Amino acid sequence: MQITPTGPRKLWQREPTAWEPQEVRWAAPNRAILKLLRADQDGQISDDAAATYAELTLPPVR
């Protein structure tokens, strides 16, 4: 996403096959924390899958 004066604009999209974002929370104006669920050996994401977290830092708007 690109944050523009008129709002967010999608730059690209990817459909993950080994994990799925469950939640996203802003931690700072340029940082988001993603709660991820990972697929099992069969490629399925179960309801009781253990969550992991990733931090996404966005570049400053120019």
N, CA and C atoms as a LAMMPS dump frame, in Angstrom:
ITEM: TIMESTEP
0
ITEM: NUMBER OF ATOMS
186
ITEM: BOX BOUNDS ff ff ff
-5.0000000000000000e+02 5.0000000000000000e+02
-5.0000000000000000e+02 5.0000000000000000e+02
-5.0000000000000000e+02 5.0000000000000000e+02
ITEM: ATOMS id mol type element x y z
1 1 1 N 0.835 -1.169 0
2 1 2 C 0 0 0
3 1 3 C 0.884 1.238 0
4 2 1 N 0.377 2.254 -0.635
5 2 2 C 1.016 3.561 -0.569
6 2 3 C 0.006 4.498 0.076
7 3 1 N 0.461 5.218 1.081
8 3 2 C -0.405 6.18 1.745
9 3 3 C -0.255 7.515 1.01
10 4 1 N -1.345 7.992 0.447
11 4 2 C -1.339 9.243 -0.3
12 4 3 C -2.23 10.255 0.417
13 5 1 N -2.165 11.504 0.035
14 5 2 C -3.034 12.509 0.665
15 5 3 C -4.519 12.175 0.542
16 6 1 N -4.901 11.426 -0.488
17 6 2 C -6.312 11.065 -0.665
18 6 3 C -6.659 9.719 -0.042
19 7 1 N -5.658 9.031 0.543
20 7 2 C -5.904 7.747 1.2
21 7 3 C -4.966 6.671 0.693
22 8 1 N -5.131 5.42 1.167
23 8 2 C -4.242 4.335 0.752
24 8 3 C -4.493 3.921 -0.704
25 9 1 N -3.422 3.491 -1.364
26 9 2 C -3.507 2.996 -2.737
27 9 3 C -2.744 1.677 -2.815
28 10 1 N -3.401 0.636 -3.313
29 10 2 C -2.77 -0.686 -3.417
30 10 3 C -1.719 -0.667 -4.52
31 11 1 N -0.485 -1.081 -4.175
32 11 2 C 0.594 -1.158 -5.151
33 11 3 C 0.728 -2.56 -5.726
34 12 1 N 0.518 -3.577 -4.911
35 12 2 C 0.571 -4.965 -5.356
36 12 3 C -0.162 -5.827 -4.355
37 13 1 N -0.453 -7.047 -4.753
38 13 2 C -1.132 -7.992 -3.865
39 13 3 C -0.54 -9.373 -4.089
40 14 1 N -0.424 -10.114 -3.02
41 14 2 C 0.11 -11.476 -3.091
42 14 3 C -0.789 -12.379 -2.28
43 15 1 N -1.113 -13.522 -2.823
44 15 2 C -1.926 -14.506 -2.116
45 15 3 C -0.996 -15.546 -1.484
46 16 1 N -0.796 -15.496 -0.179
47 16 2 C 0.124 -16.451 0.463
48 16 3 C -0.43 -17.869 0.417
49 17 1 N 0.469 -18.84 0.295
50 17 2 C 0.055 -20.246 0.277
51 17 3 C 0.505 -21.001 1.519
52 18 1 N 1.477 -20.453 2.28
53 18 2 C 1.985 -21.151 3.458
54 18 3 C 1.585 -20.46 4.756
55 19 1 N 0.999 -19.285 4.664
56 19 2 C 0.588 -18.548 5.86
57 19 3 C -0.531 -17.593 5.463
58 20 1 N -1.194 -17.07 6.449
59 20 2 C -2.272 -16.121 6.189
60 20 3 C -2.29 -15.066 7.274
61 21 1 N -2.401 -13.783 6.896
62 21 2 C -2.493 -12.756 7.929
63 21 3 C -3.847 -12.834 8.619
64 22 1 N -3.849 -12.872 9.925
65 22 2 C -5.075 -12.976 10.697
66 22 3 C -5.543 -11.603 11.174
67 23 1 N -4.6 -10.787 11.635
68 23 2 C -4.896 -9.438 12.12
69 23 3 C -3.719 -8.531 11.796
70 24 1 N -4.012 -7.248 11.682
71 24 2 C -2.968 -6.242 11.496
72 24 3 C -3.274 -5.091 12.442
73 25 1 N -2.262 -4.637 13.154
74 25 2 C -2.4 -3.514 14.084
75 25 3 C -1.291 -2.507 13.807
76 26 1 N -1.635 -1.233 13.825
77 26 2 C -0.624 -0.197 13.688
78 26 3 C 0.1 -0.046 15.019
79 27 1 N 1.441 -0.064 14.975
80 27 2 C 2.262 0.129 16.165
81 27 3 C 2.835 1.541 16.19
82 28 1 N 2.918 2.163 15.04
83 28 2 C 3.414 3.531 14.874
84 28 3 C 2.919 3.996 13.505
85 29 1 N 3.063 5.271 13.184
86 29 2 C 2.574 5.739 11.887
87 29 3 C 3.169 5.01 10.678
88 30 1 N 4.369 4.456 10.836
89 30 2 C 4.998 3.747 9.718
90 30 3 C 5.279 2.274 10.015
91 31 1 N 4.677 1.726 11.076
92 31 2 C 4.951 0.34 11.479
93 31 3 C 3.656 -0.405 11.77
94 32 1 N 3.533 -1.594 11.208
95 32 2 C 2.375 -2.441 11.461
96 32 3 C 2.853 -3.793 11.987
97 33 1 N 2.072 -4.387 12.878
98 33 2 C 2.346 -5.725 13.408
99 33 3 C 1.306 -6.664 12.811
100 34 1 N 1.757 -7.747 12.18
101 34 2 C 0.873 -8.719 11.561
102 34 3 C 0.833 -9.982 12.403
103 35 1 N -0.357 -10.467 12.695
104 35 2 C -0.532 -11.759 13.357
105 35 3 C -0.733 -12.781 12.239
106 36 1 N 0.15 -13.791 12.192
107 36 2 C 0.149 -14.762 11.103
108 36 3 C -0.234 -16.149 11.594
109 37 1 N -0.949 -16.873 10.77
110 37 2 C -1.23 -18.285 11.002
111 37 3 C -0.584 -19.062 9.871
112 38 1 N 0.123 -20.121 10.198
113 38 2 C 0.839 -20.905 9.187
114 38 3 C 0.089 -22.185 8.849
115 39 1 N 0.225 -22.583 7.603
116 39 2 C -0.43 -23.799 7.125
117 39 3 C 0.307 -25.033 7.64
118 40 1 N -0.437 -26.134 7.79
119 40 2 C 0.167 -27.405 8.187
120 40 3 C 0.733 -28.115 6.955
121 41 1 N 1.156 -29.362 7.115
122 41 2 C 1.767 -30.126 6.029
123 41 3 C 0.835 -30.299 4.839
124 42 1 N -0.482 -30.292 5.104
125 42 2 C -1.463 -30.475 4.036
126 42 3 C -1.88 -29.151 3.393
127 43 1 N -1.282 -28.051 3.843
128 43 2 C -1.627 -26.754 3.297
129 43 3 C -2.866 -26.135 3.904
130 44 1 N -3.346 -26.692 5.008
131 44 2 C -4.54 -26.191 5.674
132 44 3 C -4.155 -25.36 6.901
133 45 1 N -4.955 -24.358 7.187
134 45 2 C -4.757 -23.561 8.387
135 45 3 C -5.885 -23.9 9.342
136 46 1 N -5.542 -24.583 10.426
137 46 2 C -6.551 -25.04 11.376
138 46 3 C -6.953 -23.913 12.319
139 47 1 N -8.096 -24.075 12.949
140 47 2 C -8.593 -23.076 13.891
141 47 3 C -7.688 -22.912 15.103
142 48 1 N -6.927 -23.957 15.452
143 48 2 C -6.052 -23.886 16.619
144 48 3 C -4.571 -23.712 16.239
145 49 1 N -4.313 -23.207 15.036
146 49 2 C -2.935 -22.987 14.588
147 49 3 C -2.265 -21.949 15.488
148 50 1 N -1.012 -22.204 15.805
149 50 2 C -0.254 -21.266 16.646
150 50 3 C 0.059 -20.002 15.848
151 51 1 N -0.128 -18.871 16.466
152 51 2 C 0.13 -17.591 15.805
153 51 3 C 1.587 -17.184 15.956
154 52 1 N 2.116 -16.563 14.925
155 52 2 C 3.416 -15.908 14.973
156 52 3 C 3.182 -14.457 14.566
157 53 1 N 4.175 -13.616 14.78
158 53 2 C 4.007 -12.197 14.506
159 53 3 C 5.154 -11.69 13.643
160 54 1 N 4.838 -10.754 12.774
161 54 2 C 5.847 -10.115 11.933
162 54 3 C 5.626 -8.608 11.99
163 55 1 N 6.71 -7.869 11.888
164 55 2 C 6.634 -6.417 11.895
165 55 3 C 6.924 -5.9 10.492
166 56 1 N 6.091 -5.013 10.016
167 56 2 C 6.254 -4.406 8.704
168 56 3 C 6.531 -2.923 8.896
169 57 1 N 7.693 -2.476 8.443
170 57 2 C 8.054 -1.055 8.544
171 57 3 C 7.941 -0.437 7.153
172 58 1 N 7.161 0.624 7.063
173 58 2 C 6.928 1.298 5.799
174 58 3 C 7.878 2.481 5.645
175 59 1 N 8.295 2.773 4.417
176 59 2 C 9.167 3.933 4.223
177 59 3 C 8.384 5.222 4.44
178 60 1 N 9.078 6.287 4.776
179 60 2 C 8.374 7.556 4.993
180 60 3 C 7.758 8.065 3.699
181 61 1 N 6.658 8.781 3.808
182 61 2 C 6.002 9.379 2.652
183 61 3 C 6.787 10.616 2.241
184 62 1 N 7.01 10.747 0.973
185 62 2 C 7.788 11.904 0.472
186 62 3 C 6.907 12.855 -0.254
